[in-house]
Amino acid sequence: NSATVLNASGKEIWEGDFKKITTNKTNSSEYQYFIHSSEGGYLFLFDRRKLGTDRIAVINVATGKELWNSENYQNLLPKDATEDAEIETVKYISELDAFMIAQKDGLNMLNAKTGEKIWETKLFKGSVGKYIYDKSKNQIIMLNFKPTALAALFSGFKNQLVKINAANGEILWDATFRGGIEKKLITREALVNLDIIGDKVYLWLDGLQCFNLDNGQKVWEVDYENDMS
């Protein structure tokens, strides 16, 4: 329930107890999630409470100061969360310095530094499995998966590949992809890949699936085993 941050030479930058750093008493953080960024990074603290509202707090790793906290986002942690595993319901979008937080009723995009909600959409269910950011158009292409330990929360789930306006959360097109996303055993990292080549989107998942970048229509697909080294 405390942290110490050193610089590259081993000199201490700051140290402190979470209960003294946070302002919402996030002091029994059973899980900490570190995200590196060019400005030092973020330390996400998760405080799951059995008889109350779950709390999160975000600390600036470079300074040791709390950036923001919230009790608006619940059921983010599976019961068996370990330090090595990714948090399936929280995805950091480095190009936008933003967090995508999946909840049972949709997806929220938050400013990483302030916690301010930029937008939310009810049209995308599940967690962000993979994404590509198109800076020239400020658009995100992303696909979803059902969080393993929280699957019961996400009713009406379907496989979605979407193109979304990063400024306001508008879904520009929505396509269905074939197959189920597997994850690495320890880290829970999704075994899937996305690429944009020309005017096509290529999804690597139990073979290849090709979609039209402009309208999301599937152009072709081919099955093959992709678990060879």
N, C-alpha and C positions, 0 to 999 in steps of 0.2 A: 504493500500500500504506500510505497514511496518510490522516488526515482532519483537517479544521479546522472547528469549529463557531462561528458568530458569532451574536450576538443581533440584534434588529431595528435597533439603532443601529450595527451593524458592529463592535462590541466582541467580541474573542475570548473565548469561554467556555472552550474547551479545544482542544488539538491533540495529535496523537500518532501514532506508528507502530503499525500493527495488531499487529506481532510483540511490542510491549511491552505493549499493552493486553490481548491475549488470553492465555489460560493454556494453550491447546492448540496453540500455534504456528501459528495461522491467519494466516500472514504473507505469502502470495502470493495474495491474494484476487483472482481474475480477474473476479469479479462482485460488486458491492455492490448491495443492494436496500434502499431507504429506505422506511419506513412511518411516516407522520405519525400522531400521536395527541395527545390533549389534554395529556399529560404530557411531550411532547417528541418521542416517537417511538422507533423501533427501527432500527438499522442491521444488516442481515443480511449476513454475510460468507460467501461460498462459496469453498472451497478444493478444487478438483477435482484429484485426484492420479492420475496414470496408473499408478503402480506401488504403490498403497496404498489406504487407505480415505479416501474423501472426508470433508472436515471442514466444519462450519459453526460460526460463533460469532455471538452476538447482543450488540450494544453498545447501552447506554442513550445516546441522542443528547443528552439534557439534561446528563449528567454525564461521558460518555466512559468509563464503567466497563463492563466485561464483565458481562452478566447471566447468560449460560450458554453452553455449547458442547456439541456432540454429534458423534459419528461413527456414530450409529445410522441415519441417513437417507441413502441412496445414490441416485445417478442422478437428482438433482433438476434438473440443468442440461442443456439440449440442447447439442450440440457448437458450434452457431453463436450462442450467447447473446450479446446486445448490451445495452449500458447502457439503451437505450430500452424494451426489451421487458419485459413482466411475466414473472415466474417462474410458469410454468403449473402447477407442482406444489405451490406454496405459496400459500395464500389467507389473508389476515388478516381475522378476523371482529371488526370494531371493537366491536360491541355486547357481546361476551363477552371482549374483550381476549385473544384466543386465535388460534393459527395452526392451519389445517388443512393437513396435509402428506400428499400422495398418494404411496403406494408401490404396487408391483406387486401386493402381496397385500392391499391394503385402504387405509383412510383413518385417519389419526391426528389427534386433537385435542390440542394442547399449550397449556399456560399460557404466555402470551407473555413474562411477566416471569421465570419460573423454568425454562422448558423442560420442566416436569413433564408427563408424558403423562396426560391426563385420562381419555381412553378411546380405543379403536380398534375399528373394525368391518371385518369381512371381506366385508360384504354390499354395499358401495358401491365400485365400481371406477372408476378414472379421476380426473380433476381436477374441482374445484368450478368450474363455469362461471358459475353465478349462484345467489344465495341470498336468502332473506327470513327475518328473525328475528322470531318472535312472542314478545315479552317477557312477555305475560300468561300464556302456557303454557310458556315456556322451551323452545320448539320451533323447529327450523330446517326450512324447505322449500328443497331445493336440487336442482340437476340437474348432470349430469356431461358431460365431453367427454374424448376421448382425446388426451393431450398429443402434439403433432405429431411432435416429434423422438424421442419415447420410446415410440412406439406399440407397438413390438415387445414391450415389457415388460408391457403390459397385456393379457394373454390372457383370453379369455372376456368381452370387453367388450360391453356392451349399453347402449343409451340408457336412463338411469334418472332419474326424478323421484321424490324420496323426501321423506317427512316423518320427522324424526328427533328423538328426545329429546335435547336439548342437554346434559343432566346426565350421561347414561350411554351415549349412542351407540346406544340401541335404535332400530331402524327400525320406525316405527309403520305406515307403508304404503310400498309400492314400486310405481310405475307406469312404463310405457314411453311415451316421447314419440316423435313422428315427426319426421324430418329430421336434418340434420347441422349442427352449429354452425360457422359461419365466423368468422374472426378478422381484425381489422385487420392490415394488412401489417407495419407497424413495431412497434406496441405489443403486438400479439397479444391485444388486448382482445377478449373474446367478444362477438359481435353477437347478443345474445339478451336478453330481458327477462322478469321475473316480476312478477305483481301478485296481491294478495289483495283481492277485493272481495266483501263479504258472506261467503257460505259457499262461494265458488268460488275456484279458483286459475287464473289466466290466463297462458298461456305464449305469448309473442310470438316466433315462429320460423317463417319461411316461411308466414305466415298466423297464425291464432290457434287455440290448443287450450285447451279449458276442462275442468278437473278438479274433482271434488267434494273440498272441503277436508277433510271428515271421514274419507273412506275411500279417496281417490285414484282413484276410478273416473272414466274419461273421460266427460264429458257431451256434448260436441260439438266439432267442429273444422271450420275452413274454410280453404281455400288462397287466397292472393293474393300478388301481388308486393309486397314491402315495401321495395324499394330505391329508391323515388322519394323526392325530397327532402322 
